[in-house]
């Protein structure tokens, strides 16, 4: 019975890790998009 509990706990831990990684990836993607947006705006100013 304890093994079943431990397996369930390990699965929960892995799921939590995956959710954390997903959120971190979303934040990184948002930062990249923000940086690219600033770069595009600067390029547009130079060409104007």
N, C-alpha and C positions, 0 to 999 in steps of 0.2 A: 504494500500500500504506500509506503514511503517513497518507493521508486516512481510511482505514478505521480505523486505530488511533486517530486523533484523535477520530473520531465516537464510537467505543466509550468513549473516556475522557470525552468530554462527557456521554454518557448516564449513565455511572457517577457523575459529579459531580452531575448533576441528581437521580439517585436518592438520593444521600447527602443532598442538600439537603432533599428531600421527607421523608426519614426523620427528619432533625433537626427540621423543622417539625412533624411528627406528634408527636414526643416533647415538644416545647415546648407544643403544644396540650394534650397529656395532663396535663402538669404544671399548666398554667393551669386546666384543668377541675377538677383535684384541689384546687387552692387555692380555687377558687370554691365547691366543694362543702363544703370545710372551713369557710369563712367563713359560708356559709349555715347550716350546722349549728350553729355558735356563736350565730348570730343567733336561730335558732329556739329554742335552749335558753334564751337570755336572755328571749325573749318568754314562754316557758312559765313561767319563774321569776316574772316580773312578774304573770302571771295566777293563779298559785297562791296 
